[in-house]
């Protein structure tokens, strides 16, 4: 198996990339152009759109609003009418901006949330509720550390909630990455907390009453996605692995030829993302200039052999 470099991610497909997190959106029945990668740059907190078809780069969000963004994660709200017709959401009507047929990106601010309209390039600041910490997923569900210090799985549109015990993160929550590859509506959902620097992994599965604590033998895991009933991980040393959780956690490296770097590390800094789109895995490399941390280029690869 090997990664194959591709020139397109799909005529109706969009990738949204944060710092260490990403999600996929399809532009059918919207005004948005496909084959575009939107990304947040940590150096200037500006939100950019990179058109893969012609290689053009444009700024979607910058300036004073961008300076107020306090976290490099974001989550995606689909192009629906923000639940106004849903009786469960009547009390939240004032919290959401006006509806439109395009997705909104939501960025956490210190005391509220910033709603960014992708199609209009405009922003609206609202406050849904106070949270200590938010981890995002590619399917819209959020993992939230509430003020009462339990974990809450929340679908922000339907406000469906699932409470689970709070994991012991050894007093280092910033050193852990959280992954929720499947929505909690899936009977096989599982939540992972992976330490960024070592092999420590905390796992909570559907039906569990406490967190499982495991140590795997693979390099530190950077991303976990769900594909065809399996969990796939991208590790620190640029390897692809299968993550099994029954009966115990096991991470098995796959024999996949590593991607050959086209740029040197002394001049460029690379962000890497593992994404699933229509039953295929995509590995996206975003290169920034090492000296200025500004964007240089994208490289994207597809693995069609899984």
C-alpha positions as CSV (number, residue, x, y, z in Angstrom):
1,X,0.0,0.0,0.0
2,X,1.1,3.5,-0.6
3,X,0.0,7.1,-0.6
4,X,-0.7,8.6,-4.1
5,X,-0.4,12.3,-4.7
6,X,-3.6,13.8,-6.1
7,X,-4.4,17.2,-7.6
8,X,-8.0,17.5,-6.4
9,X,-10.0,16.5,-3.4
10,X,-13.3,16.5,-5.4
11,X,-15.3,19.1,-7.3
12,X,-17.9,19.3,-4.5
13,X,-15.7,18.8,-1.5
14,X,-14.2,21.2,1.0
15,X,-11.6,20.6,3.7
16,X,-11.6,22.8,6.8
17,X,-8.3,22.7,8.7
18,X,-7.6,24.1,12.2
19,X,-4.4,23.5,14.1
20,X,-4.4,19.7,14.6
21,X,-8.0,19.2,13.6
22,X,-10.0,19.1,10.4
23,X,-13.3,18.2,8.9
24,X,-14.9,17.6,5.5
25,X,-17.9,19.3,3.9
26,X,-19.8,18.7,0.7
27,X,-21.1,21.7,-1.3
28,X,-24.1,20.1,-3.0
29,X,-27.1,22.5,-3.1
30,X,-25.0,25.4,-1.7
31,X,-23.4,28.5,-3.2
32,X,-19.9,27.4,-2.2
33,X,-17.3,26.3,-4.7
34,X,-15.7,22.9,-4.1
35,X,-12.1,21.7,-4.4
36,X,-11.1,24.3,-1.8
37,X,-9.2,24.0,1.5
38,X,-10.1,26.5,4.2
39,X,-7.5,26.8,7.0
40,X,-6.7,28.8,10.1
41,X,-3.2,30.2,10.4
42,X,-1.9,30.4,13.9
43,X,0.6,33.2,13.2
44,X,-1.9,35.9,12.4
45,X,-5.2,34.1,13.4
46,X,-6.4,34.8,9.8
47,X,-8.8,32.3,8.1
48,X,-7.7,31.5,4.5
49,X,-9.3,29.8,1.4
50,X,-6.9,27.9,-0.9
51,X,-8.4,27.0,-4.3
52,X,-6.9,23.8,-5.5
53,X,-8.2,24.3,-9.1
54,X,-6.2,27.5,-9.8
55,X,-3.9,27.7,-6.8
56,X,-5.2,31.0,-5.6
57,X,-5.2,32.1,-1.9
58,X,-7.7,34.5,-0.3
59,X,-8.4,35.7,3.2
60,X,-11.8,35.0,4.6
61,X,-11.3,36.2,8.2
62,X,-8.7,38.5,9.6
63,X,-8.2,41.8,11.5
64,X,-9.7,42.6,14.9
65,X,-12.1,39.7,15.0
66,X,-9.3,37.2,14.2
67,X,-7.2,38.7,17.0
68,X,-10.0,37.8,19.5
69,X,-10.0,34.1,18.7
70,X,-8.5,32.4,21.8
71,X,-8.3,28.8,20.5
72,X,-7.0,27.4,17.2
73,X,-9.8,24.8,17.2
74,X,-13.2,25.3,15.6
75,X,-16.3,23.4,14.7
76,X,-18.7,23.3,11.8
77,X,-22.4,24.0,11.7
78,X,-24.2,22.7,8.6
79,X,-26.4,24.8,6.3
80,X,-29.7,24.4,8.3
81,X,-31.9,27.0,9.8
82,X,-30.3,26.7,13.3
83,X,-33.2,24.7,14.7
84,X,-35.8,27.5,14.8
85,X,-38.5,25.0,13.9
86,X,-37.3,22.6,16.6
87,X,-39.1,23.1,19.9
88,X,-36.1,21.9,21.8
89,X,-34.1,25.0,20.5
90,X,-36.7,27.8,20.9
91,X,-34.9,29.1,24.0
92,X,-31.6,29.2,22.0
93,X,-33.1,31.2,19.1
94,X,-31.3,34.4,20.2
95,X,-27.9,32.6,20.4
96,X,-27.6,31.8,16.7
97,X,-27.1,34.1,13.7
98,X,-29.6,34.3,10.8
99,X,-29.9,31.1,8.7
100,X,-28.4,30.6,5.3
101,X,-27.7,27.7,2.9
102,X,-24.0,27.4,3.7
103,X,-22.0,26.2,6.7
104,X,-21.0,28.4,9.6
105,X,-17.6,27.9,11.4
106,X,-17.7,28.5,15.1
107,X,-14.5,29.7,17.0
108,X,-14.3,29.9,20.8
109,X,-13.7,33.4,22.3
110,X,-12.9,34.1,25.9
111,X,-16.5,34.5,27.0
112,X,-18.5,33.7,23.8
113,X,-18.3,32.1,20.3
114,X,-17.5,33.6,17.0
115,X,-19.8,32.5,14.1
116,X,-18.2,32.9,10.7
117,X,-20.3,32.7,7.6
118,X,-18.1,31.0,4.9
119,X,-20.2,32.2,2.0
120,X,-20.5,35.9,3.1
121,X,-17.1,36.2,4.9
122,X,-18.9,37.9,7.7
123,X,-18.9,37.3,11.5
124,X,-21.4,37.3,14.3
125,X,-20.5,37.0,18.0
126,X,-22.9,35.1,20.2
127,X,-22.8,33.2,23.5
128,X,-24.3,29.7,23.7
129,X,-23.1,28.8,27.2
130,X,-19.9,29.0,29.3
131,X,-17.5,26.1,28.9
132,X,-14.0,25.4,30.4
133,X,-12.6,23.5,27.4
134,X,-14.0,22.3,24.0
135,X,-12.7,19.6,21.8
136,X,-14.1,19.3,18.3
137,X,-14.9,16.5,15.9
138,X,-15.3,16.1,12.2
139,X,-19.1,15.3,12.4
140,X,-20.3,18.2,14.5
141,X,-20.4,16.8,18.0
142,X,-18.4,18.5,20.7
143,X,-16.6,17.1,23.7
144,X,-16.9,19.7,26.5
145,X,-15.4,20.1,29.9
146,X,-18.2,21.9,31.7
147,X,-17.9,24.3,34.6
148,X,-18.9,21.4,36.9
149,X,-15.9,19.4,35.7
150,X,-17.7,16.5,34.0
151,X,-17.4,15.7,30.3
152,X,-20.4,16.5,28.1
153,X,-20.9,15.1,24.5
154,X,-23.0,17.8,22.8
155,X,-24.7,18.1,19.4
156,X,-24.9,21.9,19.3
157,X,-27.8,22.0,16.8
158,X,-30.2,19.6,18.5
159,X,-28.7,20.2,22.0
160,X,-28.7,16.5,22.5
161,X,-26.4,15.7,25.5
162,X,-24.5,12.7,26.9
163,X,-22.8,13.0,30.2
164,X,-19.7,10.8,30.8
165,X,-17.2,10.7,33.7
166,X,-14.3,13.1,33.6
167,X,-10.9,11.4,32.7
168,X,-7.8,11.8,34.7
169,X,-5.4,13.8,32.5
170,X,-2.6,14.0,35.1
171,X,-3.1,17.7,35.4
172,X,-2.0,18.2,31.8
173,X,-5.1,18.6,29.7
174,X,-3.2,20.7,27.1
175,X,-0.9,17.7,26.5
176,X,-3.8,15.5,25.4
177,X,-5.6,15.3,22.1
178,X,-9.2,14.2,22.1
179,X,-10.8,12.2,19.3
180,X,-14.4,11.3,18.8
181,X,-14.3,9.5,15.4
182,X,-18.0,8.5,15.3
183,X,-21.0,10.5,16.5
184,X,-22.6,9.2,19.8
185,X,-25.7,8.3,17.7
186,X,-23.6,5.4,16.3
187,X,-23.7,2.3,18.6
188,X,-19.9,1.8,18.1
189,X,-18.9,5.3,19.3
190,X,-15.8,5.6,21.3
191,X,-13.8,8.6,22.7
192,X,-10.0,8.7,22.9
193,X,-7.7,11.0,24.8
194,X,-4.2,10.5,23.4
195,X,-1.1,12.1,25.0
196,X,0.9,14.1,22.5
197,X,4.3,13.1,23.7
198,X,4.0,9.5,24.8
199,X,2.0,6.3,24.4
200,X,-0.6,7.0,27.1
201,X,-4.2,6.6,25.8
202,X,-7.5,6.9,27.7
203,X,-10.5,5.2,26.2
204,X,-14.3,5.4,26.9
205,X,-16.7,3.3,24.9
206,X,-20.4,3.0,24.6
207,X,-21.7,1.3,27.8
208,X,-18.5,2.0,29.9
209,X,-18.8,3.3,33.4
210,X,-15.1,4.3,33.7
211,X,-12.2,5.2,31.5
212,X,-9.7,2.5,30.3
213,X,-6.0,3.4,30.7
214,X,-3.7,1.9,28.1
215,X,-0.1,2.3,26.8
216,X,0.4,1.4,23.1
217,X,3.7,0.7,21.3
218,X,3.2,3.1,18.4
219,X,4.7,6.6,18.2
220,X,2.5,9.4,19.5
221,X,-0.8,9.4,17.7
222,X,-1.7,12.7,15.9
223,X,-5.2,11.9,14.3
224,X,-7.8,9.2,14.5
225,X,-10.6,8.7,11.9
226,X,-13.2,6.1,11.3
227,X,-13.4,4.3,7.9
228,X,-15.4,1.2,6.9
229,X,-15.9,0.1,10.5
230,X,-12.3,0.5,11.6
231,X,-10.3,3.2,13.3
232,X,-7.2,4.5,11.5
233,X,-4.5,6.6,13.2
234,X,-1.7,8.8,11.8
235,X,1.3,8.7,14.1
236,X,4.1,11.2,14.9
237,X,6.6,9.4,12.6
238,X,4.2,9.7,9.7
239,X,3.0,6.1,9.9
240,X,-0.6,4.8,9.3
241,X,-2.0,2.3,11.9
242,X,-5.2,0.5,12.8
243,X,-6.6,1.1,16.3
244,X,-8.5,-1.8,17.8
245,X,-10.3,-1.4,21.1
246,X,-11.8,-4.9,21.8
247,X,-11.0,-6.5,24.1
248,X,-8.1,-4.2,24.8
249,X,-6.5,-1.3,23.0
250,X,-4.0,-2.3,20.3
251,X,-2.3,-0.1,17.7
252,X,-1.0,-2.1,14.7
253,X,1.2,-0.3,12.2
254,X,0.2,-0.9,8.5
255,X,2.8,-1.5,5.9
256,X,2.3,1.7,3.9
257,X,5.1,3.4,2.1
258,X,5.8,6.8,3.8
259,X,5.3,10.0,1.9
260,X,8.5,11.4,0.4
261,X,8.9,14.9,1.7
262,X,9.3,17.5,-1.1
263,X,10.5,20.3,1.0
264,X,13.3,20.6,3.6
265,X,12.5,21.0,7.3
266,X,15.1,23.7,7.8
267,X,13.0,26.1,5.6
268,X,9.5,24.8,6.1
269,X,7.3,23.7,9.0
270,X,4.6,21.1,8.2
271,X,1.1,20.5,9.6
272,X,-0.3,17.1,8.8
273,X,-4.0,16.0,8.7
274,X,-5.7,12.7,8.3
275,X,-9.2,13.0,6.8
276,X,-11.9,10.6,5.5
277,X,-14.0,11.5,2.5
278,X,-16.4,9.2,0.7
279,X,-14.7,6.0,1.9
280,X,-11.2,7.1,1.2
281,X,-8.3,8.4,3.4
282,X,-6.7,11.7,2.6
283,X,-3.4,12.8,4.1
284,X,-2.9,16.6,3.8
285,X,0.4,18.4,4.3
286,X,0.3,22.2,4.9
287,X,3.7,23.8,4.6
288,X,4.5,27.1,6.3
289,X,7.7,29.0,6.0
290,X,9.8,28.2,9.1
291,X,11.1,31.8,9.5
292,X,7.8,33.6,9.3
293,X,5.2,30.8,9.9
294,X,3.2,32.1,6.9
295,X,1.6,29.7,4.5
296,X,3.6,28.3,1.6
297,X,1.7,25.4,-0.1
298,X,-0.4,22.3,0.2
299,X,0.3,18.7,-0.8
300,X,-2.4,16.1,-0.6
301,X,-2.3,12.3,-0.9
302,X,-5.0,9.6,-1.2
303,X,-4.9,6.0,-0.1
304,X,-7.3,3.9,-2.0
305,X,-6.2,0.4,-0.9
306,X,-8.0,0.1,2.5
